[in-house]
Amino acid sequence: MKRQLYFIIIFLVMVMSSTVLKAQQEAQFTHYFQNFNAYNPGFAGVKNSICATALYRNQWVGFKEVVNGETYTVNPRTMLLAVDGYIKALHGGLNLIVYNDKLGYENNTGVKIGYSYNFYIRDFTLGVGFNLHFLDKSLDFSKLNPLEPNDPLLMQRSKQSDMVIDGDLGVFLLKPNQFWVGLSAVNLLQSKAELAEASNLKLKTHLFLTGGYIFPLNNDQFELRPSALIKTDFTTVQYDINLQVYYQGMVWGGLGYRVHDAVMINIGAQPFANSLNQGLAPISFGYSYDFTTSAIGRNKVSSGSHEIFINYCFLIEKKTYRSGYRNVKFL
């Protein structure tokens, strides 16, 4: 009980240590707790498995803009494919992420390739890793509708793009079926994309802190899984808090809150979870909906945000963690 109280205190400190938020450069995910390697390279390999995750997010649905009589969809949309796997000969995991992130008339297509060295300390696995980030950033100036049409920067009526290289670092600590905590920094080099003669778009360094705990209930039939994600670009801070309820390790539902932005609901299933494979479900999938609480929602600019994911995992080798139906994919 003391140990559980200790982790509750840590969880609350993470939440209460945050301040006011604003939208940031990095893509936003409601299913951050199903998709750690998207922002923390230290996560690669810590599950002792090979996993592939596909995710699609359509944020602020209905957000449009009319330019010269034509209507354009300008809300953020993100597609992501993430693969990570433990490689015994490398004493760690490899990470591959391919993504496309659209925001207004800006388009970002990127690839991240990384490695995480895995340490085993009693029942804990600690991953320390890095990513190389290759990003193609483009902006279609022809569709911009500036307030100052004579601005020399915006008088260019063409689509411009630039390729940049950056890097990420991260650490991730996991105790299977009990808790996790991770800390990472992305875009450490703060590379600049030159999209116009007078414009250098610098990638901002972002810091991510995440943690969660698993509380078994009712003879292990149910589990409560509180979690939090804090992210900052060192100018503003944003945080998500979530609570999932799992039943027999096979289905779940949950609620979340992103301060000043949204109330989230999520549901999902891992129909083949069982004790024969250490609880690692080969297939899992989920859906979330964000009720926008910011001015975007209050002014009925958007009806909300949708997000779906599907994941496939299989173990590399058997470990000696305690048996049960719990799913290592979902920690």
Beta strands, then each sheet from edge to edge (+ up, - down):
strand 1: 49-58
strand 2: 64-67
strand 3: 70-73
strand 4: 77-87
strand 5: 92-103
strand 6: 106-121
strand 7: 124-140
strand 8: 159-175
strand 9: 179-186
strand 10: 192-196
strand 11: 199-202
strand 12: 206-213
strand 13: 215-217
strand 14: 222-232
strand 15: 237-247
strand 16: 251-258
strand 17: 262-269
strand 18: 283-292
strand 19: 305-315
sheet 1: 13+ 14- 12+ 9- 8+ 7- 6+ 5- 4+ 1- 19+ 18- 17+ 16- 15+
sheet 2: 2+ 3-
sheet 3: 10+ 11-
end
